[in-house]
C-alpha cells in the first residue's frame, strides 16, 4: 500500500509538473477576477481570447523553434511587413481569399529565408533573426514611403471590406470572438502535429539531441528550415487576423515587442528554452496568461511606462522557475533513498 501510494503521489506530481501551465493560468485568472471585482463581465473574459490571438498564433511557431533549440526574434517585424503587404494585396485585388493567400505565402518566404540561413548555412539563430528583425521592419517602412503613405490603410470603399472587417469583429454565439476561435483551431492543429505525427517527433528529437537525431535518419537541417517556415506561415495568419480586426497597419509600431511576448507565452507554457521538452498546448495558456497579466496591470492603474518592466520581470521569473524546479526535483530524488532506508 505504501509503495502504491508513493507511486500514485509520484504520478500526480509528474502530471501536475507536465500541466503546470494550466494551474498558472487558473491562478492568474482568479487574481484578475478578484482585482477587477464587480467590473468583470463575460464579454471582458471572452476578450482575453481576442487580445491573445495575434501573439498566441505566432507563439506556436516560436514554440516549435524553441523546441528545436532555436530562437526567432524577427516575428514582430515579420508581422509588420506581412501586414503591410496584406493591405496592398487587399486594395489591389478586393479579395479576402487572395489577401489570405498573400500573407501566408509572404510569411512562408520570410520564415524560409530565416530557416535556410540557420538550417543549411549554419548561422546562429540569434544573429540571423536579430538581423532579419531589423531588415523586415525597415523594408515595411521603406515600401510604405515609396507609396507616399503614412500608414498602410485598407480601402473601406471596396466591396469586400465590410465582410472582411465584420469577420474580425464576429462573435460565435454572440460571445466567443472569431479571433479566439481561430487561435483555438491553430492550437488543435499544432498539438496534433507535435504529438501525433512523425514530423512532430522529429522536431523534439532534434531539440533533445541533434547528433542522435541525425544518426536516427532525421534530416536535421530541413527540420530547422521547416520550423522557421511554419513560424512565418503562422505570422501570416496573425497578420491576416490583425487586418480583419483593425483594418490598418502602422509598420513603425505593429508587432513591437511581440517577439518577447511570444517567447514569454512559450516559457510560461512550460516549453524548455534548452529545447526538446514541453507541450505546445501550454502555448495557448501561456499567451492567455500574459494577456491577463496585461489586464491586471491596467486594472491596478499602474503607469503604462512600467508595463514592460513588470512583464520582463515575469519572463525572468518564469525562466528561473524552469531551471529551479528540475534542480529541486533532482535533489529530492538523490536525498530520498537515504531517508527511506529505515
N, C-alpha and C positions, 0 to 999 in steps of 0.2 A: 504493500500500500504506500509505504514511504517513497519507494522508487517510482511508482506510478504517479504519485503526487508531484514528485520532483520533476519528472518528465513533462507532466501537464503544465507545471509552472514555467518550465523552460520553454515549452512550445508557445505558451501565452506570451511570454516575454519576447520571443522571437517574432511572433505575429505583430505585437504592438510596435516593435522596432521597425519592422518592414513597412508598416502602415502608419507610422507616427505623424505623417503629413496630414492625415485626417483629424487626429487629435489636436494638432497645432491649429488647423483651420477652425475647428469647433471652438477652441479656446479663444481665438482672436474674434470670431463671430459673436460669441457670448459677450466678450468685453465690449465690442461695438454696440450691441443691443443695450447693454447696461448704461454705457456712456451716453448713447443717443436717447435713451429712455423713451418718453412719450412721442418723440418726433419720428420714430421708426414706423415706416409703412411697408406693406407688402411690395408696393411699387419700388420703394427705395432698396429693399433687399434684393429684388429681381434685377435692379440696375447694376448690382455687383457683377452679374454675368456680362452685361453690356459693356461696362467700363473695363472689364478684364479681357475682352475678346481680342483686340488688336495685338496687345503684348502676349496674351496667352497663346494665340495661334503660332506666332513666330517662336515662342519659347519652346514649343515641341521640337522644332528644328534645332534650337540651341541644345535641348536635352540630348538629341541624337549625337550632335557634335561632341558634347562633353563626355558622353558615354564612350566615344572612341578615343578620348584623351585629348581632344582639341578644344578650341575656343573660337567664337565668331564675334568680333567687335564691330562688324560692319552692318548688323541688321537694322539699326536705326537709320543709317544713311541709305541703305538699300530701300527701306520703306519710302524715304524722301524721293529718290529717283523713280522708283516704281510708281508711286502715287502721281508724280508729275506727268510721266509718260502715259499713265492711265487716263488722266484728264485730256491730254492731247488726242489719244485714241478715241475717247468718247465723243469729243467735239468734232472730230473728223468723220466718224462713222455713224453717230447717232444710234449705236447698238450696244446694249448691255453685254450681250454674249461676246462680241468682238473685244470689248473692253476687258472682260474677264480673261479671255484667252491671251490678250496682250500682256496684262500684268503678271500672269502666271508664267508666260514664256520669258518675259524680261527677267523675272525673278530667277528662273532656272538658269538663264545665261549668266547672270551676275554671280549666282551661287556656284555654278560650274567653273567660272573663272577662278574664284577662290579655291575651289576643290582641286583644280589642275595644278595650281601653284603649290598647294600643300601636299596633295597625294602623289603627284607624278614628279614635280620638280624638287620636292622635299624641302620646301621653305618652311620656316617656323610659323604655325598658325597665328600666333600673337602678332608677328610682324606683318604677315600678309593681310590679315583682316584689319589691323590698325591702318595700314596704307590704303586699303580699299574703303575704309570708313571715311577717310579724307577725300578720296577720289570720287566716290559715288555722290556725296552731298555737293561737292564742288561742281560736278557735271550737271546736277539737277539745277543748281543756282545759275550756272553759266547759260544753260539752254533756255532757262526762263528769261534771262536778259536778252537773248537773241530774238525771242518772241516779243520783246518790248512790253512785257507784263510785269506787274509787281507780285502776282500770285497766280498759281495755276487754279483757274476757276471753271467749273463745268458750266456749259451754256444752258441756262434754265429755260431758254425758249425752244429747245429741241423737244421733239415729241416723246422721246424715251426718258427724258429727265425725271418726270414725275413718278413714273413706275420704279425707276432706279432708286430715287430718294425715298419713296414710300417703302421699298424693300428694306432699306436701312433702318427705318423707324418702326417697322411692323412688329407686332407682338402676338405670338401664338397664344390662342385662347384669351387674347386681350391682356395677358400677364407676362409671358416669357419673351424677352427681347429676341428678335431674329438673330442678332449678333451672337447672343449666348447659345442659341440652338446650333449655329454653325460651329462655334467653338467646341460644343459637346460632340458633334459629329466628327470633327477633326480628332478629338480625344479618342473616340471609339476606334477610328481607323488606325491611329498611331499606336494605341495599346495593342490592337490586333497584330499589326505588323511587327511590333517589337517582341511580342510573346508567342505568337503562333506561326511565324514564318521562318524559313531557313535564313533569310536575309537578316531578320532581327537578331537571331542567334549569332550571326557573323559579326554584327555591329558590336555586341557585347564581348565576343571573343577577341576582336581587335583591341578593344579598350582594356581588357583584362591582361592580355599578353600577346603583343604583336608578333613576336617571333614564333610562339606556339601556334598562333592563328595561321601564319604563313606555312608552317610545317603541316598543318591540317588541311591545306589546299585552298584556303581562303585568299582571294585576291585583295590583299590589304590596301594596295594603292587605290584601286577603284572603289573600295568601300569608303575610303576617306573622301574621294571625289563625290560619291553618291550622297553622303550625309550633308555636305555643303550645298549640293544641288537641291536636295529636298528642303533644306533651310531656306534657300532662295524662293522655291515654289510656295512655301508657307508664308514667306514675307509678301509674295504676290497676292495671296488670299487675304492677308492682313490689310494690304493696300486697297484691295477691292472693297473690303468692309469699311475701311476708313472713308473712301469716296461715297459709299452708299449712305453712311451716317452723317457726313459733313459736307460733301459736295465741292470741296476745295482743298488745296494743298499749299502750304507755305513751306518751301524747301529749306528755309533757314531754321525753322522750329520743329517741324514734324519729325517724330522719332528721336528727339533729343533725349539722351539717357536711356533709351529703350533697350540698349544692349545690357545696361546694368540691371534694369528691371527684369529682363528675360533671364539673365543669369541668376538673379535673386529668386525668381519663380522656380527655376530648376533646382537650386540649392535647398530652398525651403521645402520643395517637393521630395527631397531625400536622395537626389542623384549625386553621387560622389564626384567631386572635382578631379579626383585622380583617375577617373574613368573605369568602365567595366561594371559598375554597380548602380542600382537604383531602378525605380519603376517610373515609366513615362506617365502613368496615371497620376503620380504625385505632382506633375507639372500643372495640371488643372487646378488642384487645391493650392499649390504654391502661388499661381497667378492670382487667384481669388483672394488669398490671404494678403498678398501685397496690396491689392486694391482696397481691401477693408482697412489695412493699416493707414492708407492714404485718407480714407474717410474718417478714421478715428482722429487723425491729426487735425482735420478740418473741424470735426465736432468739438474738439478741445479748444478751438480758437487760437491755435499756435500760429506764430508768424510764418508765412509761406516760405520765407528765406531759410528757415530752419528745417524745412520739409526733407530735403535730400540728406541732411546730416543725420536725421533720425533713421531714414531708410538705409543709408550707408552703414550705420551702426548695427541695424538689424541684420544686414547681409554679413557683416563681420561675425556677429553672434551666431548666425546660422552655420557658417563655416567652422567656427570654433566648436560648436556642438557636434558637428560631423566628425571632427577629429577626436574630441574628448570622449564621446560615448564608446567607440570601439576600444579606446585605451583603457577605460574603466572596466568594460566587459572582459577584456583580456586579463587585466589584473585580478579581477574577481575569480576568473576561471583558474588562474595559477594558484591562488590562495586557498580555494575551496577544498581540494583533496586533503590538505594538511588539517583543516578544521573538521573534516568529516571522518577522519581516521578512527576516532573513538567510537 
